[in-house]
Amino acid sequence: MQFRRYKPLASAIGLVLGLLCAVEAAKVNKHKPWIETTYHGIVTENDDKVLLDPPLIALDKDAPLRYAESFEVTFTKEGEICGFRIHGQNVPFEAVVLDKSTGEGVIRAKDKLDCELQKEHTFTIQAYDCGEGPDGANMKKSHKATVHIQVNDVNEYSPVFKEKSYKATVIEGKKYDNILKVEAVDADCSFQYSQICSYEIVTPDVPFSVDKDGNIKNTEKLNYSKERMYKLTVTAYDCGKNRASEDVLVKINIKPTCKPSWQGFNKRIEYEPGTGSLALFPSMHLETCEEPITSIQATIELETSHIGKGCDRDTYSEKSLHKLCGASGNTVELLPTPSNIANWTVGLPTDNGHDSDQVFEFNGTQAIKIPEGTVSTSLKEPFTVSVWMRHGPGAREKETILCNSDKTEMNRHHYSLYVHNCRLVLLLRQDPTDAESYKPAEFHWKLDQACDKEWHHYVLNIEFPSVTLFVDGVTFEPFLVTEDYPLHSSKLETQLTIGGCWQDGSEVHNETEAVSEPPTGGSAHMAQFFRGNLAGLMIRSGKLDNKKVIDCLYTCKEGLDVQLPEEVTTTVKVRGEDQGSEVQSNPNQSSITLEGDDIESFEKVMQHISYLNSRQFPTPGIRHLRISTTVKCFNEEACISVPDSEGYVMVLQPEEPKISLSGIDHFARGAVDFESAEGVTLFPELRIVSTITREVEPEAETEGEDDPTVQETVVSEEIMHNLDTCEVTVVGDDLDGEHESLEVDLTQVQQRGLEMSSSNVGMIITGVNTMANYEQVLHLIRYRNWHTEALFDRKFKLVCSELNGRYISNEFKVEVNVIHTANPMEHANNAMVQPQFISPIHHASVDLSGHNLVNAHQASVVPSAATVVIVVCVSFLVFMIILGVFRIRAAHQSTMRDQENGKENEMDWDDSALTITVNPMETYEDQHSSEEEEEEEEESEEGEEEDDITSAESESSEDEEGAEQEDQQGASRQQQLEWDDSTLTY
């Protein structure tokens, strides 16, 4: 019980003793102070207080407890924080202890900080305690902590411009995106206060503005006559709204208009055909407005895509062009100019022009059939297909260019050429063979040219199993070749078509619409119609792999030419179209690029660029010109810009030749001549003359004299040029091959490089050759008829042309009559005058201006009527001779009468009575001839007064020539009576 009573007291005593022991132990400095390892601080420049994160507090485990229940404890210095120590060189900060017992402290700047000198400071800090006893023995230090302090900026500086003033020069009449740039800087260290946020033009009412980057531009076009210089005051603001300490002066000078451009360039340049090269820019120079130029590049482009098939070319038939380019071999033209012999293209729309190439349009609803026998090329032999094509992006369906398919039933395609999704495809199925195996059948080429709406020339050399394609002279390999079995053997005939593929109606239902048929007639069912333009489609036996020949077929006859002067060949480079290296002149280029660094040399080369058209009769019209120029200067920002220069070459209308055909246009031959082996020559004296008409201004007699009555005179000149076609056509019924024909010596035709084709409507001579050679061949054309019993006459028409029908001659018509001589005695008189049937047309009567010749015998005349007319003409001539003799003799008798004036007057009655019987025997023959002439004159025309008088004299014995004519010719009759009186004998 006593123990329990004193138990609380014992506990209290134990606690006190424990505390005393602890206090005694605390007097020993056992532990180091502790601080954070890293501190981040912010201080504003011009301030010394640093805000730290986390706060600066040092802890020490040696520090005594502040409270122990209700007992008061006495603290000692052991465990207190006496200070902080900063380590580092020239650290502008110090650390101060605010409360030793809690270890709280601060960092502050020793002096004012300058952010512009140093934005950040890094150093280390260490805390230490007060140690043991009064002398601080056994002092403990904490670990070193890193302190990062950032100095915050104060907007203490104002913007300052880099330059004291700014100057610029501009040309009047132009708005600039940037004339010049002013720039200011701010010395503040922070991004906020060091950046320039805006510029401002202080000067009021000026046509300029400045953006936030300091770029000054004009807000309206400047006028040199209104103001030659503008002075602007510009200020700047930083992002702290501080204005520049000093504004800056900007001077902008206005210069009169100086436009960098090509000068001395005529917008319209006229080209006269046949004059060779024409300098396009003989006086051209480049105005640079005094800007220093380091290099210059110019591209001259000639636009000819609207001319013909992309440019000016000879418009002869494709067959003739192949021959001119040296392509030997048998060729078949599938799209010829419509004629009497080749008429299957008559129904196709064309360009309706002869000045340039004739092209055919396929609108997706038309196709044509090629007559049987036109193409005889065997697919087993190498052959060539060539065509001009212009085609745009098409539909998904196949568009057939050329197709050979079965006429009936099976509808198999033997070979075809078509376009499908911008791919050119050649289908070539082989004929049946013993070996049934796969063989190449379809060749595919993916071509941009097939859909670019431009003209391109395609040549396919087919030598099975390989096919080579040339497009504008460039070789293309097929990207895909598919195989198929050869065709099965059949006896079906095939149909060759263009613009679509033939399908038999029994196999095709509602695939296509009916096609407008060519003149050959028949009902057609077509599929896979073509949409575009085609020209010059040909099939040729043998390969055409000569690059020079292929280039010749598509090369232009017009283009740009340049002859480099010797002194500038090393300073200026010339590049032609599609050529990357330096080249010399190429007359067929449509684009030339020049590069150089010397303006003077560059201008000399530009002055030597010329336009050339080598055709004798070029296509007239406009060819647009464009000069694109790029200039580089020393100061790229202030470099000038040279605008494009545009103009055009006007190719004048060539003086059109008038082709005139003349010769014997009407003659007769015996039936024996027509039935002979040689036949009758139709054009024995044919002459072909071509003339041009020019207007010549007469020279004035006095200089400066302008006489409005003086008119220009027209002069015709004979010129020489080629012909490409002469066609002889039968007028009237077609030739009956069973008993008549037109013939010519083929050897003579071929020796002159010409070709002949004939039909029941006539004969065509083709080939590009001279007019002299055509004359010689036409002289050889003969007409034969070996059954002339019912033939009285035959008429023919001859027409010649040049450049595929561009220039056409007059229609020269010839009529030949057949003389039948079954009973020579009945036709004795006619036989005597047969040589007069030939009435040659003299060349003096040819119209040199080129108009059609006027033939004397254009109407159709039956042989009997022609004989009567000729006999009448001859009789009239004989009558005129007799009349002349009669009048001479009448004059002689009048003289005799004057010598016998002494005769008695009573003889007058005898004179009047003897007029009927005067000299009957002496003038019998003359009177007989006159009577015959009088009978024939009833059928002929009478009109001349002299003829009327003569008729009155010769018909004085007839009663119907009474009163009026006797009154008119009384004096003449009186003289006649006196002449009769002189013949009497007394």
Stockholm file with secondary structure:
# STOCKHOLM 1.0

chainA/1-986         MQFRRYKPLASAIGLVLGLLCAVEAAKVNKHKPWIETTYHGIVTENDDKVLLDPPLIALDKDAPLRYAESFEVTFTKEGEICGFRIHGQNVPFEAVVLDKSTGEGVIRAKDKLDCELQKEHTFTIQAYDCGEGPDGANMKKSHKATVHIQVNDVNEYSPVFKEKSYKATVIEGKKYDNILKVEAVDADCSFQYSQICSYEIVTPDVPFSVDKDGNIKNTEKLNYSKERMYKLTVTAYDCGKNRASEDVLVKINIKPTCKPSWQGFNKRIEYEPGTGSLALFPSMHLETCEEPITSIQATIELETSHIGKGCDRDTYSEKSLHKLCGASGNTVELLPTPSNIANWTVGLPTDNGHDSDQVFEFNGTQAIKIPEGTVSTSLKEPFTVSVWMRHGPGAREKETILCNSDKTEMNRHHYSLYVHNCRLVLLLRQDPTDAESYKPAEFHWKLDQACDKEWHHYVLNIEFPSVTLFVDGVTFEPFLVTEDYPLHSSKLETQLTIGGCWQDGSEVHNETEAVSEPPTGGSAHMAQFFRGNLAGLMIRSGKLDNKKVIDCLYTCKEGLDVQLPEEVTTTVKVRGEDQGSEVQSNPNQSSITLEGDDIESFEKVMQHISYLNSRQFPTPGIRHLRISTTVKCFNEEACISVPDSEGYVMVLQPEEPKISLSGIDHFARGAVDFESAEGVTLFPELRIVSTITREVEPEAETEGEDDPTVQETVVSEEIMHNLDTCEVTVVGDDLDGEHESLEVDLTQVQQRGLEMSSSNVGMIITGVNTMANYEQVLHLIRYRNWHTEALFDRKFKLVCSELNGRYISNEFKVEVNVIHTANPMEHANNAMVQPQFISPIHHASVDLSGHNLVNAHQASVVPSAATVVIVVCVSFLVFMIILGVFRIRAAHQSTMRDQENGKENEMDWDDSALTITVNPMETYEDQHSSEEEEEEEEESEEGEEEDDITSAESESSEDEEGAEQEDQQGASRQQQLEWDDSTLTY
#=GR chainA/1-986 SS CHHHHTHHHHHHHHHHHHHHHHHHHHTSCCCCCBCCSEEEEEEETTCCBCEEESCEECBCTTSCCSCBTTBCCCCCSTTCEEEEEEESTTCCEEEEEEETTTTEEEEEESSCCCTTTCSEEEEEEEEEECCBTTTTBSCCBCCCEEEEEEEECCCCCCCEESSSEEEEEEETTCCCSCSEECCEECCCSSHHHHSEEEEEECSSSCSEEECTTCEEEESSCCCTTTCSEEEEEEEEEETTCCBCSSCEEEEEEEECCCCCEEESCCSEEEECTTSCCEESCTTCEEECTTCCEEEEEEEEEEECTTSBTTBCCCCSCHHHHHHHTTCCSCEEESSCCCCSSSCTTTTSCBCCCSSSCCCEEEESSCCEECCTTSCCCCTTSCEEEEEEEECCSCCSSCEEEEEEEESSTTCCEEEEEEEETTEEEEEECCCCCSSCCCEEEEEEEECSGGGSSSEEEEEEEEETTEEEEEETTEEECCSEEEEECCCCCCCCCEEEEESSEECCTTTCSSSSCCCCCCTTCCCCCEESCCEEEEEEEEEEESCCCCHHHHHHHHCCSEEEEECCCGGGTTTEEEEETTCCSCCCCCTTBSEEEEEESCHHHHHHHHHTEEEEECCSSCCCEEEEEEEEEEEEESSGGGCCCCCCEEEEEEECCCCCCEEEEESCCEEEEEHHHHHSSSCEESCTTCEEEEEEEEEECCCCSSTTCCCTTCCCEEEEEEECCEEEEEEEEEESSCCCTTTEEEECCHHHHHHTTCEEEEETTEEEEEEEEEHHHHHHHHTTCEEEESCCTTCCEEEEEEEEEETTTTEECCCEEEEEEEECCSCTGGGHHHHHTGGGGCCCCCGGGSCTTCCCCCCSCCSCCCHHHHHHHHHHHHHHHHHHHHHHHHHHHHHHHHHHHHHTTTSCGGGHHHHHHSTTTSSTTTTHHHHHHHHHHHHHHTTSCCCCHHHHHHHHHHTTTCTTSCHHHHHHTHHHHHHHHHHHHTTCCC
#=GC SS_cons         CHHHHTHHHHHHHHHHHHHHHHHHHHTSCCCCCBCCSEEEEEEETTCCBCEEESCEECBCTTSCCSCBTTBCCCCCSTTCEEEEEEESTTCCEEEEEEETTTTEEEEEESSCCCTTTCSEEEEEEEEEECCBTTTTBSCCBCCCEEEEEEEECCCCCCCEESSSEEEEEEETTCCCSCSEECCEECCCSSHHHHSEEEEEECSSSCSEEECTTCEEEESSCCCTTTCSEEEEEEEEEETTCCBCSSCEEEEEEEECCCCCEEESCCSEEEECTTSCCEESCTTCEEECTTCCEEEEEEEEEEECTTSBTTBCCCCSCHHHHHHHTTCCSCEEESSCCCCSSSCTTTTSCBCCCSSSCCCEEEESSCCEECCTTSCCCCTTSCEEEEEEEECCSCCSSCEEEEEEEESSTTCCEEEEEEEETTEEEEEECCCCCSSCCCEEEEEEEECSGGGSSSEEEEEEEEETTEEEEEETTEEECCSEEEEECCCCCCCCCEEEEESSEECCTTTCSSSSCCCCCCTTCCCCCEESCCEEEEEEEEEEESCCCCHHHHHHHHCCSEEEEECCCGGGTTTEEEEETTCCSCCCCCTTBSEEEEEESCHHHHHHHHHTEEEEECCSSCCCEEEEEEEEEEEEESSGGGCCCCCCEEEEEEECCCCCCEEEEESCCEEEEEHHHHHSSSCEESCTTCEEEEEEEEEECCCCSSTTCCCTTCCCEEEEEEECCEEEEEEEEEESSCCCTTTEEEECCHHHHHHTTCEEEEETTEEEEEEEEEHHHHHHHHTTCEEEESCCTTCCEEEEEEEEEETTTTEECCCEEEEEEEECCSCTGGGHHHHHTGGGGCCCCCGGGSCTTCCCCCCSCCSCCCHHHHHHHHHHHHHHHHHHHHHHHHHHHHHHHHHHHHHTTTSCGGGHHHHHHSTTTSSTTTTHHHHHHHHHHHHHHTTSCCCCHHHHHHHHHHTTTCTTSCHHHHHHTHHHHHHHHHHHHTTCCC
//
